[in-house]
Amino acid sequence: MAIAALLHIGFDSKLDSKEALVKIVLNRYYIFVSEEESKLEQTTWLLERLGHLLRAEMRQGAQRHELKLVQLEALYYLSRANRYSLTTLTVADALALTKGTTSQTLKALVEKGFVERRSDKDDGRVVHHDLTPAGQRVVAECYPVSALENLCQNHRGEDMNHLNKILTELLRSLQVEQGRVAFGVCNGCKYFGETAGGAVCGVTKEPLSKSDSLKICREFALPTEA
Ligand code: SF4
């Protein structure tokens, strides 16, 4: 009776009261679902628009240096990658390109004088790609894109940390879902070790400089995966 009164339903109709109750529950469920969906749609829309606009700015940067966007992206990747992550295959993995496209992209960058090839000191069959000073200048002129610089200047450090944390989680889940190599910043890796003599990689046992510890590595593994 109390429920019926609350729902303004007549006591004489059990069927009507049940239908009304179902209707109310469905309405509330619908509101809940649509709020969640609308948040998801908003996030999808924001990420999609941001991607387009950031790429538009990067495309302009590439044009200033007579480069294709993919060539500029390869330069940026090489500027951020550590010494274990500079091979053609690694660049292909990082940029989600085929090996053929990556080879062509790197070849063009070598011909333009922005990248130089270097054989591995232990295995001559392995070739690394380093930025030349000219390549470094291109990256310094095009990155970070100005919109992100403004964002960083206008928000507190803790807001930026929060944003980076959420974006990192999103990136990780996409990498796992798509079966891609993790590529993470070295000092967040489970193999990153700190000794009295400085930082060391737990995989290669080689020392890591401060600059190495801030670079991206293809062998990166999350500490929670241990
Ligand atoms: S500690 Fe991890 S991320 Fe850093 S170089 Fe070693 S494997 Fe790569």
Boltz pocket constraint, residues with backbone or C-beta under 6 A from the ligand:
constraints:
  - pocket:
      binder: B
      contacts: [[A, 82], [A, 84], [A, 184], [A, 185], [A, 186], [A, 187], [A, 189], [A, 190], [A, 191], [A, 192], [A, 193], [A, 200], [A, 201], [A, 202], [A, 203], [A, 204], [A, 212], [A, 215], [A, 217], [A, 218], [A, 219], [A, 220], [A, 221]]
      max_distance: 6.0
